[in-house]
Amino acid sequence: MNTQFDTLETKASYLQSDVTDIKATVQRIEESNPEDVHAMLQTINNKLDQRDADIQVLNKRVFNYRRFRSKSEFADIGFFHGGA
């Protein structure tokens, strides 16, 4: 009968150890989760900043192309040659 109690006591001890480990893991997750969310949001923000920068570069290229085309079209009709 004592061995059965010893076995139950050993199992209870293991369970207590497991519960303690689970509590520590949950606490670690709870503490680190805001940091993980912040890191993910920072990554998203950096990607958006990069995309915005890429769009600005493309907008400048389009603007310069249109400006060049306009000048080129005016040159084709003699607008910039021999002005009044």
ABEGO torsion letter per residue (X at the ends): XAAAAAAAAAAAAAAAAAAAAAAAAAAAAAAAAAAAAAAAAAAAAAAAAAAAAAAAAAAAAAAAAAAAAAAAAAAAAGAABGBX
